[in-house]
Amino acid sequence: MEEGFRFFKLNTGAKIPSLGLGTWAAAPDVVGDAIAAAVKVGYRHIDCASIYGNEKEIGSALKKLFDDGVVKREDLWITSKLWCNNHLPEDVPKALDRTLQDLQLDYVDLYLIHWPVSVKKGSDAKPENLTRPDIPSTWKAMEALYDSGKARAIGVSNFSLKKLADLLEIARIPPAVNQVECHPAWQQTKLQAFCKSKGVHLSGYSPLGSAKNTHRVLQNPIVNTVAEKLGKSPAQVALRWGLQMGHSVLPKSANEARLKENFDIFDWCIPEDLLAKFPEIEQERLVKGAGFVHETFGIYRTLEELWDGEI
């Protein structure tokens, strides 16, 4: 970590901006304005995924920002993700090419395997379409994208400690990032320590809690007590906690006032005595991935198996 927590250095040598804009569930008709507003506020990291269904609109917004001279391509960090129906090695490069075409870019800064789950090619993630993932062969295809320069870093998302350890055993190019749910109500302490020990950067999605469960973080008594003592909002405290834990944070908002509030997390800190209260917060995984678990289809029979007991 460096420069007031504004960046974290990856195992590739690249510096990932510590605060990113999440684009999940951002409707196509508002996502472009949200990105333009965020970049003007100072955001330099946009977190995308093909399954979000809005990469074309994001691409148009990025092109306009570049054309208008607001920002240059090399100033932005753009992440995207490989969806579960493109895990076959021959489909991986095609999936990235489609993403690059939609985003109107020559490369992404980071490309992630979205879940350790696969479904039949061209299908949706209904239980009957679940297949047996072959992460080693999918990862080999991801490594080829890194070699080609179309993905300047590669990584994974929603991988448990065990699944990440298994991948590290066989990877020629180790994952640079594991993007997972992480916030004061799901702190991922063991996974964080493992990632640090292996040089894998942890990036936290839903840093304010998942869409239906933000109250678990923003109305938490400890988060609110710390916010009151520091004269900050609960959201700012939750985000700053993430930076001080050593991971990047990816809050989502299309509201300009909230974009500015979420960006104001760099020139202050949570003192050690208040930071020491966070381990007291009751822990619960909010994004469970229950749709990927089935008694007959796929390979995960229980949530315990999907997360290797980390629930």
Phi, psi and omega in degrees: 000148186198171175049052177063035179068016181284337180221157168233142182271130179271169179290354174273348186097344180289154178252116181269127177300135189287338179245122179238161176262119175283144182238009176295137178062018173272113185302142181306329184279349179244344187295324180298313179296322180297319181292317178300315180296317182297315181296322179291329176290328180134357177297139179231015185220120180240125182257114185241174172195144181299324184291344180290343174072022182224017183292330177297315180293323176296318178301317178297318180295319179295317180301318180295319179297319178293313183298324182277358178074017179292322183204156176260157179306317185289349177276346183254149173250116181244123176252142167222176189220146178276123181279165189296340182268010179234031183281341179298137186309322181287342181270340184299309180295327179294321180296316178294320178301319178296318178298315180297321178297314180296318181280352182058046181233158175270338181205159167251153179284334181207133178233127187242145163287117192294319179215153174279050188220142175230148174231166182304145180308132176075004184257170174267179189269045173283152184307319184292347179266354181297138179234180179273114180293146175238079186301320179303318182286324176296319181295323178300321178292326176294320178299324178295326177292323176295315179301324184285342183089354180287335172236113186282346170209153179230154181194197184226170178217144179062031176264129174292170176303315181297314181295323177293318179298319178298319180293318180299331179296325188249351187287133169286316176249114182292148176301139179277332188217146163238111181266120185220164171299129179202126181194174183302335179267359172209084196275346174055042187302313181294317180296319178302313182296319179296314179302315180300319183293336183254002180072025176257126180282132175266129178244131187257116172268166186048050184291348176253015186096160181288163189311318183270356187228029181297335180299333180298332179258306190287339177253011179293132183301321181292314178301318181290322177297315179297317180300315180297317181296326184264354182069033179240170176276158175304323179296316179298320179295316180298318180291317180295323175305315180301313180300317182289339173280348175099015178237156176284156184233144188232066179290154180245132172198148173245005183264122188298320180297320180288324176303317180292317180300314181293336181279340186274066184229015189254331189256027176207169178214163175273119182293158186305321184295327178279324178300328182292347180277339186298324178298346179283346184290133178297137187255136174204129174291129182262327178261102192263339181069031185300333180293346181264004183248131180207147183289341182241314188269152180071197183245349182260115181273335183219163174297327176304319180288319180300317185257006180051045175084355182273068179225000000 
